[in-house]
């Protein structure tokens, strides 16, 4: 799933200070959330995947597994299915 195919046309900061990031699993995947703008409308962007860093700590690559903007799933390769199923069961949905 190529990240550029899913975020072209969206305006979001790649600055780490603008993101809330937490470990997603023990395979080095993270879940990250940030504000995003598309067509002058503000929204929430959710990313689940791995991030590749250079020696200075800058993100130089990403392997997305799940992308969502304002509740609309833009990309999902199935990586998160087990975790999402467990959350649905715990939430009663």
DSSP file (Angstrom, degrees, kcal/mol; ACC not computed):
  #  RESIDUE AA STRUCTURE BP1 BP2  ACC     N-H-->O    O-->H-N    N-H-->O    O-->H-N    TCO  KAPPA ALPHA  PHI   PSI    X-CA   Y-CA   Z-CA
    1    1 A X              0   0    0      0, 0.0    63,-0.5     0, 0.0     2,-0.5   0.000 360.0 360.0 360.0 108.2    0.0    0.0    0.0
    2    2 A X    >>  -     0   0    0      1,-0.2     3,-0.8    61,-0.1     4,-0.6  -0.625 360.0-148.9 -79.0 122.2    1.9    3.1   -1.2
    3    3 A X  H >> S+     0   0    0     -2,-0.5     3,-1.6    59,-0.3     4,-1.3   0.882  93.1  59.9 -59.0 -42.8    1.4    6.0    1.2
    4    4 A X  H 3> S+     0   0    0      1,-0.3     4,-1.0     2,-0.2    -1,-0.2   0.815  97.1  61.1 -59.5 -31.7    1.6    8.7   -1.5
    5    5 A X  H <4 S+     0   0    0     -3,-0.8    -1,-0.3     1,-0.2    -2,-0.2   0.768 111.1  40.0 -64.3 -24.6   -1.4    7.2   -3.3
    6    6 A X  H << S+     0   0    0     -3,-1.6    -1,-0.2    -4,-0.6    -2,-0.2   0.656 117.7  41.8-102.5 -18.6   -3.6    7.8   -0.3
    7    7 A X  H >< S+     0   0    0     -4,-1.3     3,-1.9    -3,-0.1    -2,-0.2   0.408  75.8 121.8-113.5   3.1   -2.5   11.2    1.0
    8    8 A X  T 3< S+     0   0    0     -4,-1.0     3,-0.1     1,-0.3    -4,-0.0  -0.456  80.4  24.7 -66.1 138.2   -2.1   13.3   -2.2
    9    9 A X  T 3  S+     0   0    0      1,-0.3    30,-0.4    -2,-0.1     2,-0.3   0.243 101.2 108.1  90.5 -12.9   -4.4   16.3   -2.0
   10   10 A X    <   -     0   0    0     -3,-1.9     2,-0.6    28,-0.1    -1,-0.3  -0.731  60.6-144.1 -96.1 147.3   -4.4   16.3    1.8
   11   11 A X  B     +A   37   0A   0     26,-3.0    26,-2.3    -2,-0.3     2,-0.3  -0.944  36.7 144.6-113.6 113.0   -2.6   18.9    3.9
   12   12 A X        -     0   0    0     -2,-0.6     2,-0.3    24,-0.2    24,-0.1  -0.991  46.9-110.2-146.0 152.9   -1.0   17.6    7.1
   13   13 A X        -     0   0    0     22,-0.5    -2,-0.0    -2,-0.3    22,-0.0  -0.615  12.0-163.6 -82.4 138.0    2.1   18.3    9.1
   14   14 A X        +     0   0    0     -2,-0.3     2,-0.2     5,-0.0    45,-0.2   0.335  53.6 123.5 -97.0   4.2    4.8   15.6    9.2
   15   15 A X    >   -     0   0    0      1,-0.1     3,-1.9     2,-0.1     4,-0.3  -0.487  66.4-135.1 -66.0 128.6    6.3   17.4   12.2
   16   16 A X  G >  S+     0   0    0      1,-0.3     3,-1.3    -2,-0.2    -1,-0.1   0.791 102.2  65.4 -57.4 -28.5    6.5   15.0   15.2
   17   17 A X  G 3  S+     0   0    0      1,-0.2    -1,-0.3     3,-0.1    -2,-0.1   0.724  98.6  54.1 -67.2 -20.1    5.1   17.6   17.5
   18   18 A X  G <  S+     0   0    0     -3,-1.9    17,-0.5     2,-0.0     2,-0.3   0.492  99.4  77.7 -91.0  -5.4    1.8   17.5   15.6
   19   19 A X    <   -     0   0    0     -3,-1.3     2,-0.6    -4,-0.3    15,-0.2  -0.802  63.5-149.5-109.7 146.2    1.3   13.7   15.9
   20   20 A X  E     +B   33   0A   0     13,-2.5    13,-2.2    -2,-0.3     2,-0.4  -0.978  31.1 179.9-106.4 118.8    0.2   11.5   18.8
   21   21 A X  E     +B   32   0A   0     -2,-0.6     2,-0.3    11,-0.2    11,-0.2  -0.959  11.2 169.0-127.6 139.2    2.0    8.2   18.3
   22   22 A X  E     -B   31   0A   0      9,-2.3     9,-2.9    -2,-0.4     2,-0.1  -0.976  44.0 -90.7-142.0 154.5    1.9    5.0   20.3
   23   23 A X  E     -B   30   0A   0     -2,-0.3     7,-0.3     7,-0.2     3,-0.1  -0.442  33.0-168.8 -63.6 137.4    3.2    1.4   19.8
   24   24 A X        -     0   0    0      5,-2.9     2,-0.3     1,-0.3     6,-0.2   0.797  61.6 -20.5 -98.1 -38.0    0.5   -0.7   18.1
   25   25 A X  S >  S-     0   0    0      4,-1.2     3,-0.6     0, 0.0    -1,-0.3  -0.864  72.5 -85.9-155.7-173.0    2.0   -4.2   18.5
   26   26 A X  T 3  S+     0   0    0     -2,-0.3    -3,-0.0     1,-0.2     0, 0.0   0.241 109.8  77.6 -91.9  14.3    5.2   -6.0   19.1
   27   27 A X  T 3  S-     0   0    0      2,-0.1    -1,-0.2     0, 0.0     3,-0.1   0.075 117.2 -98.6-106.5  21.0    6.2   -6.0   15.4
   28   28 A X  S <  S+     0   0    0     -3,-0.6    23,-0.5     1,-0.3     2,-0.2   0.586  78.0 141.9  72.2  13.6    7.3   -2.3   15.5
   29   29 A X        -     0   0    0     21,-0.1    -5,-2.9    19,-0.0    -4,-1.2  -0.604  32.2-161.7 -81.4 148.4    4.0   -1.0   14.1
   30   30 A X  E     -BC  23  49A   0     19,-3.3    19,-2.1    -7,-0.3     2,-0.5  -0.859  15.2-138.0-123.3 159.7    2.7    2.3   15.5
   31   31 A X  E     -BC  22  48A   0     -9,-2.9    -9,-2.3    -2,-0.3     2,-0.4  -0.988  28.3-177.6-115.0 131.7   -0.6    4.0   15.5
   32   32 A X  E     -BC  21  47A   0     15,-3.0    15,-2.8    -2,-0.5     2,-0.4  -0.967  11.4-167.8-132.5 146.7   -0.5    7.7   14.9
   33   33 A X  E     +BC  20  46A   0    -13,-2.2   -13,-2.5    -2,-0.4     2,-0.3  -0.991  16.2 153.5-133.4 140.9   -3.1   10.5   14.8
   34   34 A X  E     - C   0  45A   0     11,-1.9    11,-3.2    -2,-0.4     2,-0.2  -0.969  45.4 -88.8-154.6 167.0   -2.9   14.0   13.6
   35   35 A X  E     - C   0  44A   0    -17,-0.5   -22,-0.5    -2,-0.3     2,-0.3  -0.561  43.7-173.5 -78.7 147.5   -5.0   16.8   12.2
   36   36 A X  E     - C   0  43A   0      7,-2.2     7,-2.6    -2,-0.2     2,-0.4  -0.982  14.0-148.5-141.7 150.1   -5.5   16.9    8.4
   37   37 A X  E     +AC  11  42A   0    -26,-2.3   -26,-3.0    -2,-0.3     2,-0.4  -0.979  17.8 169.9-123.3 134.7   -7.1   19.3    6.0
   38   38 A X  E >  S- C   0  41A   0      3,-2.1     3,-1.5    -2,-0.4   -28,-0.1  -0.965  74.4  -8.1-143.4 126.3   -8.8   18.4    2.7
   39   39 A X  T 3  S-     0   0    0    -30,-0.4     3,-0.1    -2,-0.4    -1,-0.1   0.891 128.8 -57.8  56.0  41.0  -10.8   20.8    0.6
   40   40 A X  T 3  S+     0   0    0      1,-0.2     2,-0.5     0, 0.0    -1,-0.3   0.623 112.1 120.8  64.7  16.6  -10.6   23.4    3.4
   41   41 A X  E <   -C   38   0A   0     -3,-1.5    -3,-2.1     0, 0.0     2,-0.2  -0.949  58.2-136.1-113.2 129.0  -12.2   21.0    5.9
   42   42 A X  E     +C   37   0A   0     -2,-0.5     2,-0.3    -5,-0.2    -5,-0.2  -0.540  37.0 150.9 -79.9 144.0  -10.3   20.0    9.1
   43   43 A X  E     -C   36   0A   0     -7,-2.6    -7,-2.2    -2,-0.2     2,-0.4  -0.881  43.5 -87.5-155.8-172.0  -10.3   16.4   10.1
   44   44 A X  E     -C   35   0A   0     -2,-0.3    26,-2.3    -9,-0.2     2,-0.5  -0.929  29.5-158.2-113.4 132.3   -8.5   13.6   11.9
   45   45 A X  E     -CD  34  69A   0    -11,-3.2   -11,-1.9    -2,-0.4     2,-0.4  -0.934   6.0-166.2-111.2 130.1   -6.0   11.3   10.2
   46   46 A X  E     -CD  33  68A   0     22,-2.9    22,-2.2    -2,-0.5     2,-0.4  -0.974   5.5-175.4-120.4 130.8   -5.2    7.9   11.6
   47   47 A X  E     -CD  32  67A   0    -15,-2.8   -15,-3.0    -2,-0.4     2,-0.4  -0.983   8.2-176.2-125.3 132.0   -2.2    5.9   10.5
   48   48 A X  E     +CD  31  66A   0     18,-2.3    17,-3.4    -2,-0.4    18,-1.9  -0.995  44.1  79.4-125.0 125.8   -1.2    2.3   11.5
   49   49 A X  E    S-CD  30  64A   0    -19,-2.1   -19,-3.3    -2,-0.4     2,-0.3  -0.978  76.3 -59.5 168.6-171.4    2.0    1.0   10.1
   50   50 A X  E     - D   0  63A   0     13,-1.9    13,-2.2    -2,-0.3     2,-0.4  -0.681  37.5-151.2 -98.3 155.0    5.8    1.0   10.5
   51   51 A X  E     - D   0  62A   0    -23,-0.5     2,-0.5    -2,-0.3    11,-0.2  -0.976   5.3-147.0-124.2 139.4    8.0    4.0   10.3
   52   52 A X  E     - D   0  61A   0      9,-3.2     8,-3.4    -2,-0.4     9,-1.3  -0.928  17.4-163.1-109.2 129.2   11.7    4.0    9.2
   53   53 A X  E     - D   0  59A   0     -2,-0.5     6,-0.2     6,-0.3     2,-0.1  -0.800  10.4-138.2-111.8 149.6   14.0    6.5   10.8
   54   54 A X    >   -     0   0    0      4,-2.3     3,-1.7    -2,-0.3    -1,-0.0  -0.317  47.2 -82.9 -89.8-175.0   17.5    7.8    9.8
   55   55 A X  T 3  S+     0   0    0      1,-0.3    -1,-0.0     2,-0.1    -2,-0.0   0.707 129.5  54.3 -64.7 -20.2   20.3    8.3   12.3
   56   56 A X  T 3  S-     0   0    0      2,-0.1    -1,-0.3     0, 0.0     3,-0.1   0.484 120.2-105.0 -92.5  -2.6   19.0   11.8   13.3
   57   57 A X  S <  S+     0   0    0     -3,-1.7     2,-0.3     1,-0.3    -2,-0.1   0.485  73.6 141.6  93.3   3.2   15.5   10.4   14.2
   58   58 A X        -     0   0    0      1,-0.1    -4,-2.3     2,-0.0     2,-0.4  -0.606  58.2-115.0 -80.4 137.4   13.8   11.8   11.0
   59   59 A X  E     +D   53   0A   0     -2,-0.3    -6,-0.3    -6,-0.2     3,-0.1  -0.597  40.1 168.7 -71.5 123.6   11.2    9.6    9.4
   60   60 A X  E     +     0   0A   0     -8,-3.4     2,-0.3    -2,-0.4    -7,-0.2   0.435  61.5  10.6-116.2  -4.4   12.5    8.6    6.0
   61   61 A X  E     -D   52   0A   0     -9,-1.3    -9,-3.2     2,-0.0     2,-0.3  -0.979  57.8-159.4-167.6 160.0   10.0    5.9    5.0
   62   62 A X  E     -D   51   0A   0     -2,-0.3     2,-0.5   -11,-0.2   -59,-0.3  -0.998  11.7-157.5-147.9 145.7    6.7    4.3    6.0
   63   63 A X  E     -D   50   0A   0    -13,-2.2   -13,-1.9    -2,-0.3     2,-0.1  -0.863  26.8-157.4-121.8  93.9    4.9    1.1    5.5
   64   64 A X  E     +D   49   0A   0    -63,-0.5   -15,-0.3    -2,-0.5     3,-0.1  -0.409  24.8 171.5 -75.7 147.5    1.2    1.8    6.1
   65   65 A X  E    S+     0   0A   0    -17,-3.4    12,-2.3     1,-0.4    13,-0.4   0.571  73.7  20.0-118.5 -28.5   -1.3   -0.9    6.9
   66   66 A X  E     -DE  48  76A   0    -18,-1.9   -18,-2.3    10,-0.2     2,-0.4  -0.976  61.1-178.6-149.0 128.9   -4.3    1.2    7.8
   67   67 A X  E     +DE  47  75A   0      8,-2.7     7,-2.4    -2,-0.3     8,-1.5  -0.998   7.3 173.6-132.2 133.3   -5.2    4.8    6.8
   68   68 A X  E     -DE  46  73A   0    -22,-2.2   -22,-2.9    -2,-0.4     2,-0.4  -1.000  13.6-169.8-142.1 137.4   -8.4    6.6    7.9
   69   69 A X  E >  S-DE  45  72A   0      3,-2.5     3,-2.3    -2,-0.4   -24,-0.2  -0.988  78.5 -22.1-127.5 121.7   -9.6   10.2    7.5
   70   70 A X  T 3  S-     0   0    0    -26,-2.3   -25,-0.1    -2,-0.4     3,-0.1   0.843 128.0 -48.1  50.6  41.3  -12.7   11.4    9.4
   71   71 A X  T 3  S+     0   0    0    -27,-0.3     2,-0.6     1,-0.2    -1,-0.3   0.396 113.6 117.4  84.5  -4.5  -14.0    7.8    9.8
   72   72 A X  E <   -E   69   0A   0     -3,-2.3    -3,-2.5     2,-0.0     2,-0.5  -0.877  62.8-135.8 -99.1 121.1  -13.5    6.9    6.1
   73   73 A X  E     +E   68   0A   0     -2,-0.6    -5,-0.3    -5,-0.2     3,-0.1  -0.641  24.1 178.1 -77.9 120.5  -11.0    4.1    5.6
   74   74 A X  E     +     0   0A   0     -7,-2.4     2,-0.3    -2,-0.5    -6,-0.2   0.730  69.6   6.3 -92.8 -27.3   -8.7    5.0    2.7
   75   75 A X  E     +E   67   0A   0     -8,-1.5    -8,-2.7   -74,-0.0    -1,-0.3  -0.961  57.4 167.8-159.2 138.6   -6.5    1.9    2.9
   76   76 A X  E     -E   66   0A   0     -2,-0.3   -10,-0.2   -10,-0.2   -11,-0.1  -0.830  10.4-177.6-156.1 110.3   -6.5   -1.3    4.8
   77   77 A X        -     0   0    0    -12,-2.3   -11,-0.1    -2,-0.3    -1,-0.0   0.355  56.7-104.7 -93.4   7.0   -4.3   -4.3    4.0
   78   78 A X  S >  S+     0   0    0    -13,-0.4     3,-1.3     3,-0.0     4,-0.3   0.345  87.4 121.6  91.5  -6.4   -5.8   -6.5    6.7
   79   79 A X  T 3  S+     0   0    0    -14,-0.3     3,-0.3     1,-0.3     4,-0.2   0.830  78.4  43.8 -57.3 -35.0   -2.8   -6.2    9.1
   80   80 A X  T 3> S+     0   0    0    -15,-0.2     4,-2.9     1,-0.2     5,-0.3   0.409  81.2 105.0 -93.7   0.4   -5.0   -4.8   11.9
   81   81 A X  H <> S+     0   0    0     -3,-1.3     4,-2.7     1,-0.2     5,-0.2   0.876  79.9  48.3 -54.2 -46.7   -8.0   -7.1   11.5
   82   82 A X  H  > S+     0   0    0     -4,-0.3     4,-2.1    -3,-0.3    -1,-0.2   0.921 115.1  45.0 -61.8 -44.3   -7.2   -9.2   14.7
   83   83 A X  H  > S+     0   0    0     -4,-0.2     4,-2.3     2,-0.2    -2,-0.2   0.929 114.7  48.0 -66.1 -44.9   -6.7   -6.2   16.8
   84   84 A X  H  X S+     0   0    0     -4,-2.9     4,-2.3     1,-0.2    -2,-0.2   0.879 110.3  52.4 -64.9 -37.7   -9.8   -4.4   15.5
   85   85 A X  H  X S+     0   0    0     -4,-2.7     4,-2.2    -5,-0.3    -1,-0.2   0.915 109.6  49.3 -62.7 -42.4  -11.9   -7.6   16.0
   86   86 A X  H  X S+     0   0    0     -4,-2.1     4,-2.4     1,-0.2    -2,-0.2   0.913 110.8  49.8 -62.9 -43.1  -10.7   -7.8   19.6
   87   87 A X  H  X S+     0   0    0     -4,-2.3     4,-2.1     1,-0.2     6,-0.2   0.891 109.8  51.3 -63.7 -39.0  -11.6   -4.1   20.2
   88   88 A X  H  X>S+     0   0    0     -4,-2.3     5,-2.2     2,-0.2     4,-0.8   0.917 110.5  48.9 -63.5 -42.5  -15.0   -4.6   18.7
   89   89 A X  H ><5S+     0   0    0     -4,-2.2     3,-0.6     4,-0.2    -2,-0.2   0.912 112.7  47.2 -63.7 -42.5  -15.6   -7.6   21.0
   90   90 A X  H 3<5S+     0   0    0     -4,-2.4    -1,-0.2     1,-0.2    -2,-0.2   0.845 114.4  47.7 -67.5 -32.6  -14.5   -5.7   24.0
   91   91 A X  H 3<5S-     0   0    0     -4,-2.1    -1,-0.2    -5,-0.2    -2,-0.2   0.529 112.5-118.2 -85.9  -6.5  -16.7   -2.7   23.0
   92   92 A X  T <<5       0   0    0     -4,-0.8    -3,-0.2    -3,-0.6    -4,-0.1   0.641 360.0 360.0  80.2  14.5  -19.7   -4.8   22.3
   93   93 A X      <       0   0    0     -5,-2.2    -4,-0.2    -6,-0.2    -5,-0.1   0.389 360.0 360.0-104.7 360.0  -19.9   -4.0   18.6
